[in-house]
Amino acid sequence: MNVSLQQYRDLLASYLWPQRGRVVLLAVFIFANLGLLLATPQILRNFIDTARAGSDLTTLASIALLFGGVALSQQVVSVLATYFSERVGWTATNALRSDVTRHCLTLDMSFHHKHTPGEMIERVDGDVNTLGTFFSTFAIQIVGSLLLLVGILVLLFREEWRAGLGLTVFAILSMALLLRLRNIAVPYWKATRQATADMFGFLEERLSGTEDIRSSNAQPYVLRRFYELTRAWLSRVMKSSLVSAVFWNTNENLWAVGSAAALALGAYLFLEQAITLGTVYLLFHYATMLSQPIQPRFPISNPIDDRRDSSSASQGII
């Protein structure tokens, strides 16, 4: 089941609107964190150029203290953003879990005959739990990532238009490639989650009926079915992990190439006396930062857009 953008908006509105005060604070801390991330390299660039110009130690110490204060502030803001993110995510997730459970209890017996209790536990708890990061930071992180990307590119253009143009083209091509790889990987992880649900459903029913299994001498049959399910699960996990490894390795290699290209371009412009040494550092640092708004932002158990499958599964139950 594909989930439309409208359904994502409805899901966010239903479970984030009751927490709008916390969501506003979360947005403030996330955007403040982005601003501090952009400011830190500027301070270091100023320090490098000031040191090369032979300025006195008092000026350098002042810049160093400013950098330390900004870096410390960024860490404090990051901790606060993480706190409110987890608070919002868990509150929304618990509310959705309650709604899905309440809805399942009102369904007729044909639904419960079709889905085993173990499968329902995996779907109601596992899929809903995966949506925690979607509720806590998804919309704000998307906006924040776009702002960070635009901010980095604007600052690069301000420093040196050739560097800004080159890294803009690189960012666009990288995003197109990574989005393509992500779309390829999603079906594999969806199949893995279904295999996990099937295995949990089988185990729950057999563990609750161990006496009947022994009395009917059905242990060989149960073990055979268990091995079949675990083999199917392992096969799907291996395939999805392989696709994910390709995705992550491609991502890392892309940004290694991008960082090297930025450093090489900076060295060329420095030798041409078009930019200062501090600006070379600035170009390299911003190039490495470009990976943050483009690569996946959320640490999840299944690395490639697991939330899409979890959302579609929860929508399917409802």
C-alpha positions as a Markdown table, in Angstrom:
| # | Residue | x | y | z |
|---|---|---|---|---|
| 1 | Met | 0.0 | 0.0 | 0.0 |
| 2 | Asn | 1.5 | 3.4 | -1.0 |
| 3 | Val | 1.1 | 6.3 | 1.3 |
| 4 | Ser | 0.3 | 9.6 | -0.3 |
| 5 | Leu | 1.6 | 13.0 | 0.8 |
| 6 | Gln | -1.9 | 13.9 | 2.0 |
| 7 | Gln | -1.9 | 10.8 | 4.3 |
| 8 | Tyr | 1.4 | 11.8 | 5.7 |
| 9 | Arg | 0.1 | 15.3 | 6.4 |
| 10 | Asp | -3.1 | 13.9 | 8.0 |
| 11 | Leu | -1.0 | 11.6 | 10.2 |
| 12 | Leu | 1.3 | 14.5 | 11.3 |
| 13 | Ala | -1.7 | 16.8 | 12.0 |
| 14 | Ser | -3.6 | 14.2 | 14.0 |
| 15 | Tyr | -0.8 | 13.4 | 16.4 |
| 16 | Leu | 1.4 | 16.5 | 16.5 |
| 17 | Trp | -1.3 | 19.2 | 16.8 |
| 18 | Pro | -2.1 | 18.2 | 20.5 |
| 19 | Gln | 1.6 | 18.8 | 21.2 |
| 20 | Arg | 2.0 | 22.0 | 19.2 |
| 21 | Gly | 3.8 | 23.8 | 22.0 |
| 22 | Arg | 6.5 | 21.2 | 22.2 |
| 23 | Val | 6.7 | 21.0 | 18.4 |
| 24 | Val | 7.3 | 24.8 | 18.2 |
| 25 | Leu | 10.1 | 24.5 | 20.8 |
| 26 | Leu | 11.5 | 21.6 | 18.9 |
| 27 | Ala | 11.5 | 23.6 | 15.6 |
| 28 | Val | 13.2 | 26.6 | 17.4 |
| 29 | Phe | 16.0 | 24.4 | 18.7 |
| 30 | Ile | 16.5 | 22.6 | 15.4 |
| 31 | Phe | 16.7 | 25.8 | 13.4 |
| 32 | Ala | 19.0 | 27.4 | 16.0 |
| 33 | Asn | 21.3 | 24.4 | 15.8 |
| 34 | Leu | 21.4 | 24.8 | 12.0 |
| 35 | Gly | 22.4 | 28.5 | 12.4 |
| 36 | Leu | 25.2 | 27.6 | 14.8 |
| 37 | Leu | 26.4 | 24.9 | 12.5 |
| 38 | Leu | 26.7 | 27.4 | 9.7 |
| 39 | Ala | 28.4 | 30.0 | 11.9 |
| 40 | Thr | 31.1 | 27.8 | 13.4 |
| 41 | Pro | 33.2 | 27.4 | 10.1 |
| 42 | Gln | 33.1 | 31.1 | 9.6 |
| 43 | Ile | 34.7 | 31.7 | 12.9 |
| 44 | Leu | 37.4 | 29.2 | 12.3 |
| 45 | Arg | 38.1 | 30.7 | 8.8 |
| 46 | Asn | 38.5 | 34.1 | 10.5 |
| 47 | Phe | 40.9 | 32.6 | 13.1 |
| 48 | Ile | 43.0 | 31.0 | 10.4 |
| 49 | Asp | 43.2 | 34.2 | 8.3 |
| 50 | Thr | 43.9 | 36.4 | 11.4 |
| 51 | Ala | 46.7 | 34.1 | 12.5 |
| 52 | Arg | 48.3 | 34.1 | 9.0 |
| 53 | Ala | 48.1 | 37.9 | 9.0 |
| 54 | Gly | 50.2 | 38.0 | 12.1 |
| 55 | Ser | 47.7 | 39.5 | 14.5 |
| 56 | Asp | 48.4 | 39.7 | 18.2 |
| 57 | Leu | 47.5 | 37.0 | 20.7 |
| 58 | Thr | 44.7 | 39.0 | 22.3 |
| 59 | Thr | 42.7 | 39.0 | 19.0 |
| 60 | Leu | 43.3 | 35.3 | 18.4 |
| 61 | Ala | 42.3 | 34.5 | 22.0 |
| 62 | Ser | 39.1 | 36.5 | 21.5 |
| 63 | Ile | 38.2 | 34.6 | 18.4 |
| 64 | Ala | 39.0 | 31.3 | 20.1 |
| 65 | Leu | 36.8 | 32.2 | 23.0 |
| 66 | Leu | 34.0 | 33.1 | 20.6 |
| 67 | Phe | 34.4 | 29.7 | 18.8 |
| 68 | Gly | 34.3 | 27.9 | 22.1 |
| 69 | Gly | 31.1 | 29.7 | 23.2 |
| 70 | Val | 29.4 | 29.0 | 19.9 |
| 71 | Ala | 30.5 | 25.3 | 19.9 |
| 72 | Leu | 29.3 | 24.9 | 23.5 |
| 73 | Ser | 26.0 | 26.6 | 22.7 |
| 74 | Gln | 25.5 | 24.3 | 19.7 |
| 75 | Gln | 26.0 | 21.3 | 22.0 |
| 76 | Val | 23.4 | 22.6 | 24.5 |
| 77 | Val | 20.9 | 23.4 | 21.7 |
| 78 | Ser | 21.5 | 19.9 | 20.2 |
| 79 | Val | 20.7 | 18.2 | 23.6 |
| 80 | Leu | 17.5 | 20.3 | 24.0 |
| 81 | Ala | 16.5 | 19.4 | 20.4 |
| 82 | Thr | 17.1 | 15.7 | 21.1 |
| 83 | Tyr | 15.0 | 15.9 | 24.4 |
| 84 | Phe | 12.0 | 17.5 | 22.8 |
| 85 | Ser | 12.3 | 15.3 | 19.7 |
| 86 | Glu | 12.1 | 12.1 | 21.8 |
| 87 | Arg | 9.3 | 13.5 | 24.0 |
| 88 | Val | 7.2 | 14.4 | 20.9 |
| 89 | Gly | 8.0 | 11.2 | 19.2 |
| 90 | Trp | 7.1 | 8.9 | 22.1 |
| 91 | Thr | 3.9 | 10.8 | 23.0 |
| 92 | Ala | 2.7 | 10.7 | 19.4 |
| 93 | Thr | 3.7 | 7.0 | 18.9 |
| 94 | Asn | 1.9 | 5.9 | 22.1 |
| 95 | Ala | -1.2 | 7.7 | 20.9 |
| 96 | Leu | -1.1 | 6.0 | 17.5 |
| 97 | Arg | -0.4 | 2.7 | 19.1 |
| 98 | Ser | -3.5 | 3.1 | 21.3 |
| 99 | Asp | -5.6 | 4.1 | 18.4 |
| 100 | Val | -4.5 | 1.2 | 16.2 |
| 101 | Thr | -5.1 | -1.3 | 19.1 |
| 102 | Arg | -8.5 | 0.1 | 19.9 |
| 103 | His | -9.4 | -0.1 | 16.2 |
| 104 | Cys | -8.2 | -3.7 | 15.9 |
| 105 | Leu | -10.3 | -4.7 | 18.9 |
| 106 | Thr | -13.5 | -3.5 | 17.2 |
| 107 | Leu | -12.9 | -5.6 | 14.0 |
| 108 | Asp | -14.9 | -8.8 | 13.4 |
| 109 | Met | -13.4 | -12.3 | 13.8 |
| 110 | Ser | -12.6 | -12.7 | 10.1 |
| 111 | Phe | -9.8 | -10.1 | 10.5 |
| 112 | His | -8.4 | -11.9 | 13.6 |
| 113 | His | -8.6 | -15.3 | 11.8 |
| 114 | Lys | -6.6 | -13.8 | 9.0 |
| 115 | His | -3.8 | -12.3 | 11.2 |
| 116 | Thr | -2.2 | -14.2 | 14.0 |
| 117 | Pro | -1.6 | -12.6 | 17.4 |
| 118 | Gly | 2.1 | -12.6 | 17.0 |
| 119 | Glu | 1.8 | -10.8 | 13.6 |
| 120 | Met | -0.5 | -8.3 | 15.2 |
| 121 | Ile | 2.0 | -7.6 | 18.0 |
| 122 | Glu | 4.8 | -7.1 | 15.4 |
| 123 | Arg | 2.6 | -4.8 | 13.3 |
| 124 | Val | 0.9 | -2.8 | 16.0 |
| 125 | Asp | 4.0 | -2.4 | 18.1 |
| 126 | Gly | 6.9 | -2.7 | 15.7 |
| 127 | Asp | 5.6 | -0.7 | 12.8 |
| 128 | Val | 4.2 | 2.0 | 15.0 |
| 129 | Asn | 7.4 | 2.2 | 17.1 |
| 130 | Thr | 9.4 | 2.8 | 13.8 |
| 131 | Leu | 7.2 | 5.8 | 13.2 |
| 132 | Gly | 8.7 | 7.5 | 16.3 |
| 133 | Thr | 11.3 | 9.5 | 14.3 |
| 134 | Phe | 8.7 | 10.4 | 11.7 |
| 135 | Phe | 6.5 | 12.0 | 14.3 |
| 136 | Ser | 9.3 | 13.6 | 16.3 |
| 137 | Thr | 11.5 | 15.2 | 13.6 |
| 138 | Phe | 10.3 | 14.3 | 10.0 |
| 139 | Ala | 8.6 | 17.4 | 8.9 |
| 140 | Ile | 10.9 | 19.8 | 10.8 |
| 141 | Gln | 14.0 | 17.9 | 9.7 |
| 142 | Ile | 12.9 | 18.1 | 6.0 |
| 143 | Val | 12.5 | 21.8 | 6.2 |
| 144 | Gly | 15.7 | 22.2 | 8.3 |
| 145 | Ser | 17.7 | 20.1 | 5.8 |
| 146 | Leu | 16.5 | 22.2 | 2.9 |
| 147 | Leu | 17.4 | 25.4 | 4.8 |
| 148 | Leu | 20.8 | 23.9 | 5.7 |
| 149 | Leu | 21.4 | 22.9 | 2.1 |
| 150 | Val | 20.4 | 26.3 | 0.7 |
| 151 | Gly | 22.4 | 28.1 | 3.4 |
| 152 | Ile | 25.6 | 26.2 | 2.6 |
| 153 | Leu | 25.3 | 26.8 | -1.1 |
| 154 | Val | 24.5 | 30.5 | -0.7 |
| 155 | Leu | 27.5 | 30.9 | 1.6 |
| 156 | Leu | 29.7 | 29.0 | -0.9 |
| 157 | Phe | 28.5 | 31.3 | -3.8 |
| 158 | Arg | 29.2 | 34.3 | -1.6 |
| 159 | Glu | 32.8 | 33.1 | -1.0 |
| 160 | Glu | 33.6 | 31.9 | -4.5 |
| 161 | Trp | 31.0 | 31.4 | -7.3 |
| 162 | Arg | 33.0 | 28.6 | -9.0 |
| 163 | Ala | 33.0 | 26.6 | -5.8 |
| 164 | Gly | 29.3 | 27.3 | -5.2 |
| 165 | Leu | 28.4 | 26.2 | -8.8 |
| 166 | Gly | 30.5 | 23.1 | -8.7 |
| 167 | Leu | 29.1 | 21.9 | -5.4 |
| 168 | Thr | 25.5 | 22.8 | -6.4 |
| 169 | Val | 25.8 | 20.5 | -9.4 |
| 170 | Phe | 27.4 | 17.8 | -7.3 |
| 171 | Ala | 24.7 | 18.0 | -4.7 |
| 172 | Ile | 21.9 | 17.8 | -7.3 |
| 173 | Leu | 23.4 | 14.7 | -9.0 |
| 174 | Ser | 24.1 | 13.0 | -5.6 |
| 175 | Met | 20.5 | 13.6 | -4.4 |
| 176 | Ala | 19.1 | 12.1 | -7.6 |
| 177 | Leu | 21.3 | 9.0 | -7.3 |
| 178 | Leu | 20.6 | 8.4 | -3.6 |
| 179 | Leu | 16.9 | 8.8 | -4.1 |
| 180 | Arg | 17.0 | 6.3 | -6.9 |
| 181 | Leu | 18.9 | 3.8 | -4.7 |
| 182 | Arg | 16.5 | 4.4 | -1.8 |
| 183 | Asn | 13.5 | 3.6 | -3.9 |
| 184 | Ile | 15.1 | 0.4 | -5.1 |
| 185 | Ala | 15.8 | -0.7 | -1.5 |
| 186 | Val | 12.4 | 0.0 | 0.1 |
| 187 | Pro | 10.6 | -3.1 | -1.3 |
| 188 | Tyr | 13.4 | -5.4 | 0.1 |
| 189 | Trp | 13.0 | -4.0 | 3.6 |
| 190 | Lys | 9.2 | -4.2 | 3.3 |
| 191 | Ala | 9.5 | -7.9 | 2.5 |
| 192 | Thr | 11.8 | -8.3 | 5.5 |
| 193 | Arg | 9.3 | -6.8 | 7.9 |
| 194 | Gln | 6.6 | -9.0 | 6.5 |
| 195 | Ala | 8.8 | -12.1 | 7.1 |
| 196 | Thr | 9.5 | -10.9 | 10.6 |
| 197 | Ala | 5.8 | -10.5 | 11.3 |
| 198 | Asp | 5.1 | -14.0 | 9.9 |
| 199 | Met | 7.8 | -15.6 | 12.1 |
| 200 | Phe | 6.5 | -13.8 | 15.2 |
| 201 | Gly | 3.0 | -14.9 | 14.5 |
| 202 | Phe | 4.0 | -18.5 | 14.1 |
| 203 | Leu | 6.1 | -18.5 | 17.3 |
| 204 | Glu | 3.3 | -16.9 | 19.4 |
| 205 | Glu | 0.7 | -19.5 | 18.3 |
| 206 | Arg | 3.0 | -22.5 | 18.8 |
| 207 | Leu | 4.3 | -21.3 | 22.1 |
| 208 | Ser | 0.8 | -20.9 | 23.4 |
| 209 | Gly | -0.1 | -24.4 | 22.2 |
| 210 | Thr | 2.9 | -26.4 | 23.4 |
| 211 | Glu | 0.8 | -29.0 | 25.3 |
| 212 | Asp | -1.4 | -29.7 | 22.2 |
| 213 | Ile | 1.8 | -30.0 | 20.0 |
| 214 | Arg | 3.3 | -32.6 | 22.4 |
| 215 | Ser | 0.0 | -34.5 | 22.8 |
| 216 | Ser | -0.4 | -34.8 | 19.0 |
| 217 | Asn | 3.3 | -35.6 | 18.4 |
| 218 | Ala | 3.6 | -32.6 | 16.0 |
| 219 | Gln | 7.0 | -31.5 | 17.1 |
| 220 | Pro | 8.7 | -32.4 | 13.8 |
| 221 | Tyr | 6.1 | -30.5 | 11.8 |
| 222 | Val | 6.4 | -27.4 | 14.0 |
| 223 | Leu | 10.2 | -27.5 | 13.8 |
| 224 | Arg | 10.1 | -27.9 | 10.0 |
| 225 | Arg | 7.7 | -24.9 | 9.6 |
| 226 | Phe | 10.0 | -22.9 | 12.0 |
| 227 | Tyr | 13.0 | -23.7 | 9.9 |
| 228 | Glu | 11.2 | -22.7 | 6.7 |
| 229 | Leu | 10.1 | -19.4 | 8.1 |
| 230 | Thr | 13.6 | -18.6 | 9.5 |
| 231 | Arg | 15.2 | -19.5 | 6.2 |
| 232 | Ala | 12.7 | -17.2 | 4.4 |
| 233 | Trp | 13.4 | -14.4 | 6.9 |
| 234 | Leu | 17.2 | -14.8 | 6.7 |
| 235 | Ser | 17.1 | -14.7 | 2.9 |
| 236 | Arg | 15.1 | -11.5 | 2.9 |
| 237 | Val | 17.3 | -9.9 | 5.6 |
| 238 | Met | 20.5 | -10.8 | 3.6 |
| 239 | Lys | 19.0 | -9.3 | 0.4 |
| 240 | Ser | 17.8 | -6.1 | 2.1 |
| 241 | Ser | 21.1 | -5.7 | 4.0 |
| 242 | Leu | 23.0 | -6.1 | 0.7 |
| 243 | Val | 21.0 | -3.4 | -1.0 |
| 244 | Ser | 21.4 | -1.2 | 2.1 |
| 245 | Ala | 25.1 | -1.7 | 2.1 |
| 246 | Val | 25.3 | -0.6 | -1.6 |
| 247 | Phe | 23.3 | 2.5 | -0.6 |
| 248 | Trp | 25.5 | 3.4 | 2.3 |
| 249 | Asn | 28.7 | 2.7 | 0.5 |
| 250 | Thr | 27.6 | 4.7 | -2.5 |
| 251 | Asn | 26.7 | 7.6 | -0.1 |
| 252 | Glu | 30.1 | 7.5 | 1.7 |
| 253 | Asn | 32.0 | 7.3 | -1.6 |
| 254 | Leu | 30.1 | 10.2 | -3.0 |
| 255 | Trp | 30.9 | 12.5 | -0.2 |
| 256 | Ala | 34.5 | 11.3 | -0.1 |
| 257 | Val | 34.8 | 12.3 | -3.8 |
| 258 | Gly | 33.0 | 15.6 | -3.1 |
| 259 | Ser | 35.2 | 16.5 | -0.2 |
| 260 | Ala | 38.3 | 15.7 | -2.2 |
| 261 | Ala | 37.1 | 17.8 | -5.1 |
| 262 | Ala | 36.3 | 20.7 | -2.8 |
| 263 | Leu | 39.8 | 20.5 | -1.3 |
| 264 | Ala | 41.4 | 20.3 | -4.7 |
| 265 | Leu | 39.4 | 23.3 | -6.0 |
| 266 | Gly | 40.2 | 25.2 | -2.8 |
| 267 | Ala | 43.9 | 24.5 | -3.3 |
| 268 | Tyr | 43.8 | 25.6 | -6.9 |
| 269 | Leu | 42.0 | 28.9 | -6.1 |
| 270 | Phe | 44.5 | 29.5 | -3.2 |
| 271 | Leu | 47.5 | 29.0 | -5.5 |
| 272 | Glu | 45.8 | 31.4 | -7.9 |
| 273 | Gln | 45.5 | 33.9 | -5.0 |
| 274 | Ala | 41.7 | 34.0 | -5.5 |
| 275 | Ile | 41.0 | 33.0 | -1.9 |
| 276 | Thr | 42.7 | 32.9 | 1.4 |
| 277 | Leu | 43.8 | 29.8 | 3.3 |
| 278 | Gly | 40.9 | 30.2 | 5.7 |
| 279 | Thr | 38.5 | 30.2 | 2.8 |
| 280 | Val | 40.1 | 26.9 | 1.6 |
| 281 | Tyr | 39.2 | 25.4 | 5.0 |
| 282 | Leu | 35.7 | 27.0 | 4.7 |
| 283 | Leu | 35.1 | 25.4 | 1.3 |
| 284 | Phe | 36.2 | 22.0 | 2.5 |
| 285 | His | 34.2 | 22.2 | 5.7 |
| 286 | Tyr | 31.0 | 23.2 | 3.9 |
| 287 | Ala | 31.5 | 20.4 | 1.3 |
| 288 | Thr | 31.6 | 17.8 | 4.1 |
| 289 | Met | 28.5 | 19.4 | 5.7 |
| 290 | Leu | 26.6 | 19.0 | 2.4 |
| 291 | Ser | 26.2 | 15.3 | 3.3 |
| 292 | Gln | 24.0 | 16.1 | 6.3 |
| 293 | Pro | 21.0 | 17.6 | 4.5 |
| 294 | Ile | 21.1 | 15.0 | 1.7 |
| 295 | Gln | 21.8 | 11.7 | 3.2 |
| 296 | Pro | 19.2 | 9.9 | 5.4 |
| 297 | Arg | 18.8 | 11.8 | 8.7 |
| 298 | Phe | 17.3 | 9.2 | 11.0 |
| 299 | Pro | 19.0 | 6.3 | 12.8 |
| 300 | Ile | 16.6 | 3.5 | 12.3 |
| 301 | Ser | 16.8 | -0.3 | 12.5 |
| 302 | Asn | 16.2 | -0.7 | 8.8 |
| 303 | Pro | 18.4 | 1.9 | 7.2 |
| 304 | Ile | 16.4 | 2.7 | 4.1 |
| 305 | Asp | 13.2 | 4.6 | 4.6 |
| 306 | Asp | 11.7 | 2.1 | 7.0 |
| 307 | Arg | 9.1 | 4.7 | 8.0 |
| 308 | Arg | 7.4 | 4.4 | 4.6 |
| 309 | Asp | 6.7 | 0.7 | 5.1 |
| 310 | Ser | 5.7 | 1.2 | 8.7 |
| 311 | Ser | 3.3 | 4.0 | 7.8 |
| 312 | Ser | 1.7 | 2.0 | 5.0 |
| 313 | Ala | 1.3 | -1.0 | 7.3 |
| 314 | Ser | -0.4 | 1.1 | 10.0 |
| 315 | Gln | -2.6 | 2.7 | 7.4 |
| 316 | Gly | -3.5 | -0.7 | 6.1 |
| 317 | Ile | -4.6 | -2.0 | 9.5 |
| 318 | Ile | -6.7 | 1.1 | 10.1 |
